[in-house]
């Protein structure tokens, strides 16, 4: 459900994404993630919450590391614990192996602001086309060639990524799906759904 996402004027899909990001204060989203690294693959469901400028919480709902919660409040350090055992916390780097996924994604990866910033830095290289309908929402596909392009918070595995594609809702300007390719192979697919925008996330929602 989209809570209070402001209407976005029809036009360039990346402009829609930027306008949506600039206008929101916080959001929650569910992410169905599929990752491939070499001959291994992993599937998991994440629940992510973010509040500007630098608070986030990531809950692993299904899949590897299910039951884990990671909390971030700026910088590159995070706090992690098992749900139901919040009295026992560990502190570490946002990128250390036991706090990230198969491909090295962690709590900083779903930050829509970093995605918008990276794509904006390479605006002339973006290519747009009609995208698929996702959850009944028409989308536009925005693609960025990743040859010689790095984004903030890219894990080392993404150095081999050649194409980064996002499907942006034409109704809300939110990212509905993200795919990363190595050549013709999809090595990462994130389906983003159940957005709640500007729901008024408080401190208790982010710890």
N, C-alpha and C positions, 0 to 999 in steps of 0.2 A: 504494500500500500504506500502511496506517496502522500505524505502528511501535508506539508504546507509549501511544497516546492513552488516557487513563483512561476507564472506563465512566462514562456520565452518566445520572443517574436520569431517567426519563420525566417530562415536564412541559413547561412553557413553553419554547418554542424559543429565545427570546432568553436566558432563564436558562441554558439548555444552552450557548449560545455563550459567555456570560460565564464559566461554570464551566470550560469547556475552556480559554479564554484564561488565566484566573487560575492554572490548574494546570500549564500547559506552560512549558518553559524555552526551547525553540527549535523551529523547524520549517523544512522545505523544501517547496516546492510548485511545480508546473508550471502556468502560466497561458496559456490560449488566449484571446487578446484580439481583439475586433473593435470598432473605433471609427469614428464618423461625425462629421464637422464640416462643416456646410454641404453642398456637393455632393461632398466628398471622403470617402474611407473608407480604412481601413488595417487589416491583419490581421497579427498577429505572435504568436510563441510566446516566453514568458519563463520563465526558471528563477530562482526567488526563494528566498533563504535569510535567516532572521532569528533573532537571539539576543537575548534580553532582557538589558539594557534598551534598548540603542541600537546594535546592530551589524547590518548587512544587506549583502547582495550581490545584484545583479540582473544576470543574463546574458541578452542578447537572442539567442535560439537561431535564430529564423526571422523573416523579414519585414524591414521597414525597420530600418536600423542593426544588422542581424545581425552578430554577432561582437563586439559591444560589451559591456564589463563595467563596472558602476558599483558603487562601494563606499562605504558610509556608516558613520561611527562616532560619530554624534551631531551635533547642531547642524544648520545648513542648508548645510554645505559637503560636497562629495563628491569622490572621486577616480575618474577614468574612464580606461580604456585599451582598446585592441583586443587580443583574445586572441591570444597568440603574439607580442605586442609590448609586454609589460608593462613593459619598460624605459622606454617612452615614455608618461608619464602626464600627464593634464591635471587641473587642479583648478578647481572652480567651484561655483556655486550649484546646489543640488539641482533648481532649477526653470528653469535656463536652457534655451533652446529646443533646442540641439543635444544635450541630455542627457535630453530628455523626448519623449513620443509626440505623435501628431497632436493629441490633445486636452489635452496638457500634463501627462499623468501621468508620474511618475518613480519613483525608488526608494522614496520615502516613501508612495506610494499604496497598496501592498499590505500595509501594516502593520496587522495584525488588531487590535492594541491601539487604534490611533486610530479604527478603525471601531467597535469596541465602545464606546469612550468617547463618540463622537458620538451613536450610537444611544441610549445610556443617558441622555444629557443631554436627550433628547426622548422618554423612555420612554412618556409618556402619549399620544404621537402615533403610536406603533407600531401596526400592524395585522397580525395573523397569520392565516394560512389554510393548508390543506394544500398542499404543493408537489409538483412532479413528482418521479418517480424519476430519479435521476441516477447513472449508473454502477452501477445496481442498488441504490442507497441511497435509502430513503424520505426525503423532506425536508419541512420546513415553510417556508412563505414568510413572511418578515418584511419589511413595507413601511413606509417612512418618507416622508411628504409633505415635499418639500424647499422648499415655499413659505416664504420668510423663514427658512430654515434653512441654515446653512453649517457645514461640518466642517473640522477642522484638515487642512491639506494639500490642500484643494480647489484645483485649478487654475482660472484665470479662466473657462475654457469651461464649468465646472460651474455658473456663476451662472444659466444658463438651464435647468438640470435641475429638473424638477418632481416626480419620484418616484424614490426609491432603493430597490431591492428586492434582498434577499439570500435565497438558498435554503440553509437550515441542515440538515445531516444529522441525522436523528433518532437515528442510531446513535452518532455521535462528537461532535456539537456543533460541527463544523467547517463553514465556508462552502464550498459546492460551486459556487455560481454567484452573480454579482452583475450586476444590470442597472440602468442609469440611463436615464431617459426624459425627453424634452422633449415634453410632451403625450402623444400616443399613440405617438410615434416612439422606438424604442430607439436611443440614440446611443452606448451603450457596453455591451458584454456581455463579461464575464470568466468563463470556465469554469476552475475550479480543481480540479486532480487530482494524483494521485501524491504525496499528502502523506507526509512522513516527520516524525513528531513526536518530540521529545526524542531525537534521534539522536546527541546529544553534539557539536554543532558546535564546532569549535575555531577558533583564530585563523587557521589556514591555510585554512579553509573560507570565510573571510569577508574575503579580501583578493585 
